[in-house]
Structure formats: structure tokens, C-alpha cells
Amino acid sequence: MFLLKRKKAEMIAADEALPGRDNAIPTAETHFVSGRALTLDVPADHEVAMFGMGCFWGVERMFWKLDGVYLTMVGYAAGHTPNPTYQEVCTGSTGHNEIVRVVYDPAVISYEELLRVFWEGHDPTQGMRQGNDVGTQYRSGIYVFNEAQRAAAEETLKMFEPRLKAKGYGAVTTEIRDAPEFYFAEDYHQQYLAKNPAGYCGIGGTGVTCPIGTGA
């Protein structure tokens, strides 16, 4: 068991990753909560954010509840295998992270507010795990679409990390990188906790607040 967890917690090299497939795996056609089409299309005047915070079931629920969030979806990104399945990702042999893609209206909710949910909604110091969930797919990550998002991500990290350290946490292990290609997860993963209200949710924050916009 220890060796298995250790292997799953190590990033696989691109030349050792599973080959994947040319075609996308099937997913849901509509968002279970909002009824909107589940698509990569972005409405005019809306923007996109992508985060990895551990098991994407609980993470997606954090974001779909927010005013100004138009659409959420879960999938896989930041690895090597094209169009992976959940079973493949779980082996640690694709390099992918479990991702939530958020389409939002910046006139209603700012990217900085989404970052607040990100930093406060999980423990970004745990490396290749989140709580009892161990593996590269559970790593903390912010995947940025432009330089403004990158600057905001890096600045909020600088604001938040000293507060974590003051509470006894280690260094932040969050990866901040350009947004990679996003692959939809299977139908049953989309809005999982709306379909299964008593379902597993292994996400837990640190109890430390991120002082975004407070000047503190």
C-alpha cells in the first residue's frame, strides 16, 4: 500500500504516460444544476478560470454556488495523455490533475474572488495529495489564461502563504502555469454532488483566510 501511494504521488514522465485516444470520451450534454449546455464555448463578456484543489466533486460545488459563475465543469488537464478516462487518471499514469473549469461574469464576480475560494477552500501545502486522497491528480494548481490572471495568482500566493506559515503549515506547493488543454470528465462526474447529495467530499480548507482586497 505504501509503495502504491508513493508511485501515484510521483509525476510520470511524458514518454512513460499512457497513450490515450484521438476522440473525446462521452460526457453530459447539460449542466445538472443550471440546465445550460455543457460546452467549452464562452459567452461574450465572460471569462474562464481553471483550478485543481483535490477531488473535483467537492471543488465544483464550491464554484457553482457563487453569484456571477455562469457554468462549471470537471475534467482532466496538466498531464500528458490525450482524452484520458477516470480510471486511467487514477493510476497516476497520465500526469493529469482533476480540474474544475469555471466560466464567470467579471462584472459580477472578480477573478480575485475566485482565487479567494481557491486558497481558502483546500490545503495548498500538501503536495501530491489532499487529505486522504493521494496521487498526482489531487495536487493544488492554478491554470492561467493570461498575464493578468498569472499576476493575481502569484500576488495572492504571496499574501496567503505567510498566514499559513503563522498557523504552522508548510510551504505552498501550488503549481501556477499556463492553462493546458482541458478534457471533459465522464458524465457521472459532472455536478456529482448535486446528483448525489450524500456523496463523498474529501475537500477541507485550513481555516486560514486570504486577505484579498482587505489591505491586511
N, C-alpha and C positions, 0 to 999 in steps of 0.2 A: 504493500500500500504506500509506504513512504517513497519508494523508488518511482512508482507510478505518478504520484503527485509531483515529485521533483521533476520528472520528464515533462509533464504537462505545464510546468511553470517555467520552462525554458523555451525561448523563441527558436523556432525552427528556421533553418536557412532556406532561401528560395529554391535552391536546387534539390532540396530534400522534401519539399512540400508536395502534397497530393496534387495531381494534375487537374482536377476539376472537370468542367464541361463547357461546351460552347453556348448552350442555351440556359436561360434563367430558369430556376426552379419555380413551380407554381406558387402563388400567394393569394391573399384575399383581394377582391375587387374593390371593396369599400371599407371605410373605417367603421369599426363596430360601434363606436360611441357617437361620432358626428354624422355618419352616413355619407360623408364625402368620398369621392373617388380616391382610392389609394394609388397615388401616382407620383412620379418624380417631378412632374410639372409644377411650377411655382407661379402663383397668381401675381399680377402686376403689383408693384409696390410692397411685395413681401420678400423676405429673406430666409436663408437656410442656416441652421446650426447643426452640428453633429457632436455627440458626446458618447464616451464609454465610461460607465460607472459601476460595472458589475453586471449581475443578471438583468437583462434588458426588460424583463416583465415589470419589475417594480419601478425601474427608471422611467419607462414610457408613461406610466400612470402619473408620476410627478409632473410631467410636462403637459399632458393633455388637459390637465385641470386648470392651467393658467389662462387668465384672460389675455387675449392677443395671440395665443397659439392657434393657428389655423388647422394644422394637421401634424400628426406624429406617425412614425412607422418604425419598425425594428428590422435590423438586418445585420450584415457582417461586413467589415471593412478593415483596412490596415494590415492585411495579410498578403498571401501570395496566390492562393487558389481561386481561380475564376468560378463564379456561381457555385459556391460550396453548399452542402447540406448541413443541417444542425448536427447530425451525427458525426460528420467529418470535422466540423469546428471543435466539437467536444473532445476529439482525440488529441488536440494540440498540434495536428499535422498540417494545418492550413495557415497558421500565423494570424488568423483573423481575430478581431475583437468583437464582442457583442455591442452593437451600436444602436443608438436612438437618433433618428433624423427628425429635426423639428423645423417646420415651416411656420413662420411667425410674422406678424404685422409690426414693424418697428415703430409705427405711430402709436401703438397701444402698449407694447412691452419692448424694452430695450435688450440688446444683446448682453449688456452688463447684468440685467436682472436674471437672464437665463444662466449666466455664469454664477450668480449667487446660488441658484438652485443646485447647480453642479457642485460647487465647493461645499455647500452645507449638507448635501443630500447623500454623501458617501464618505468613506475614509480614503483620501488620496495618497496615503503613505504606505500602503500595504503591498506594493509591487504587483506581482502576478497573481493576485487574489483579491477577494472582497468577502470578509467574514469567513464562513465555512466553504465558500466556493473557491476552489483552487484551480488555476490554469491561466494561460495567456489570454484567453477570451474574456477574462474578468478584470483586465488592467484598466487603470484610470487614463483617460485620454480626451483631449480637446482637439478637434479636427477643423481647421480654419479655412474659410473660403476667400479671405482677402487679408490685406495687411492690417486693416482696422481691427478685425477680429483677433489677429495674432497679437497686436499690441495690447488689446483689452485682456486677453487670456494671460499674457505674461505679467501685466501690471497687477491683475487681481491675485495671481500666484504670489507676487512679492508682498501684497497686503495680507494675505491669508496665512502664509507659512509661519511667520513669527508668532501668530496666535496659536497655531497648532503646537509649535515647539514649547511655548509657555505652558501648555497643558500636558506636556510630557510625550507628545507624538514625535516620530522621527521625521526625516526629510521627505518632502513631497516627491512622489515617483511618477506623477502625471506626465504623459507624453503630450507635447504640443507640436503638431505637424500639419502640413497642408492636407486638406481633405482628400482622401483617396476615393477610389470608386466604391460605391455603395451597392451591396447585393441584398435584395429583399430576403428576409427570413420567411419560413413557411407560413401558410395560412393560420395555423393554430397558435402561432406565437404573436400574431398581431393583436394588440389590445387584450392580451391574455387575461389580465386581472379584472377586466370588465366582463369577460365571458366566464371567468372562474373566480368570483369574489373571495373565496376562501383559499385561493391558491397560494403557493409558496412565494414569498418575497424576502430575499436574503439581504436587502439593502438597508444599511443603517448609517446614519451620519455620526459625526464626532461630538456633536453638541457645541461646537465652536462656530461662532457667527463670523461671516465675512463682511468687513466694513465697507462694502461698495457704496459709494455716494454719500458716506457719512462724514468723511474727513477725519475719522477716528484712527 
